[in-house]
């Protein structure tokens, strides 16, 4: 208990004066905001079109080329927004 009280006293003694706080508030006045998303930035239905020789994928309004290696299919969204890796059925109708 005594040690905690001593630490609290040291912290309070290290705080700046009220005048300093007002000067800092004056410099920081204005419109401020912060946003953080914990989910994926790209959302929506994934459509993969394999009717042509070059497959295409589209999700969230972003269209990209699909790389195929045998039954393996994959693509990456620009800007590091996501990747997809899957396996196509033998007839190419299911992923």
C-alpha positions as CSV (number, residue, x, y, z in Angstrom):
1,X,0.0,0.0,0.0
2,X,2.7,2.4,0.9
3,X,4.6,1.9,-2.3
4,X,1.5,2.6,-4.4
5,X,0.9,5.8,-2.6
6,X,4.5,6.9,-3.2
7,X,4.2,6.1,-6.9
8,X,0.9,8.1,-7.2
9,X,2.5,11.1,-5.4
10,X,5.5,11.0,-7.9
11,X,3.1,10.9,-10.9
12,X,1.1,13.8,-9.6
13,X,4.2,15.9,-8.8
14,X,5.4,15.4,-12.4
15,X,2.2,16.8,-14.0
16,X,2.6,20.2,-15.6
17,X,1.0,23.3,-14.3
18,X,-2.6,24.3,-15.2
19,X,-1.2,27.1,-17.4
20,X,0.7,24.6,-19.5
21,X,-2.5,22.5,-20.0
22,X,-4.4,25.6,-21.3
23,X,-1.6,26.5,-23.7
24,X,-1.6,23.0,-25.1
25,X,-5.3,23.1,-25.5
26,X,-5.1,26.3,-27.5
27,X,-2.6,24.8,-29.9
28,X,-4.7,21.7,-30.4
29,X,-8.0,23.4,-31.1
30,X,-9.9,22.4,-34.2
31,X,-11.7,19.4,-35.6
32,X,-10.1,16.1,-34.8
33,X,-11.2,12.6,-35.5
34,X,-10.0,9.0,-35.4
35,X,-11.3,5.9,-37.1
36,X,-10.1,2.3,-36.8
37,X,-11.7,-0.7,-38.5
38,X,-11.3,-4.1,-37.0
39,X,-12.9,-5.9,-40.0
40,X,-11.9,-6.3,-43.6
41,X,-12.0,-3.2,-45.7
42,X,-13.3,-5.1,-48.7
43,X,-16.8,-6.5,-48.4
44,X,-19.3,-8.1,-50.7
45,X,-20.0,-11.1,-52.8
46,X,-17.0,-12.7,-54.5
47,X,-17.6,-13.5,-58.2
48,X,-15.0,-15.6,-60.1
49,X,-15.5,-15.8,-63.8
50,X,-13.7,-18.8,-65.5
51,X,-15.5,-18.8,-68.8
52,X,-12.5,-17.3,-70.7
53,X,-9.0,-18.6,-70.7
54,X,-8.0,-15.8,-68.3
55,X,-10.1,-16.0,-65.2
56,X,-11.2,-12.9,-63.4
57,X,-12.4,-12.3,-59.8
58,X,-14.4,-9.3,-58.5
59,X,-15.3,-8.3,-54.9
60,X,-16.2,-5.0,-53.5
61,X,-15.9,-3.3,-56.9
62,X,-12.3,-4.5,-57.3
63,X,-11.6,-6.8,-60.3
64,X,-8.3,-8.7,-60.6
65,X,-6.8,-11.5,-62.6
66,X,-6.9,-15.0,-61.1
67,X,-3.7,-17.1,-61.2
68,X,-4.3,-20.8,-61.8
69,X,-1.9,-23.7,-61.4
70,X,-3.7,-26.9,-62.1
71,X,-6.6,-27.0,-59.7
72,X,-5.2,-24.3,-57.5
73,X,-6.6,-20.8,-57.9
74,X,-5.5,-17.6,-56.2
75,X,-5.6,-13.8,-56.4
76,X,-4.4,-10.8,-54.4
77,X,-6.2,-7.5,-54.1
78,X,-4.2,-4.3,-54.6
79,X,-2.9,-2.4,-51.7
80,X,-2.6,-5.5,-49.5
81,X,-6.4,-5.5,-49.0
82,X,-6.6,-9.3,-49.1
83,X,-5.8,-12.6,-50.8
84,X,-7.7,-15.6,-51.9
85,X,-6.5,-19.2,-52.3
86,X,-8.8,-22.0,-53.3
87,X,-9.1,-25.2,-55.3
88,X,-11.2,-25.6,-58.4
89,X,-13.2,-28.8,-59.1
90,X,-12.1,-30.9,-62.1
91,X,-14.9,-29.4,-64.2
92,X,-14.0,-25.8,-63.1
93,X,-17.6,-25.1,-61.9
94,X,-16.9,-25.1,-58.1
95,X,-14.2,-23.5,-56.1
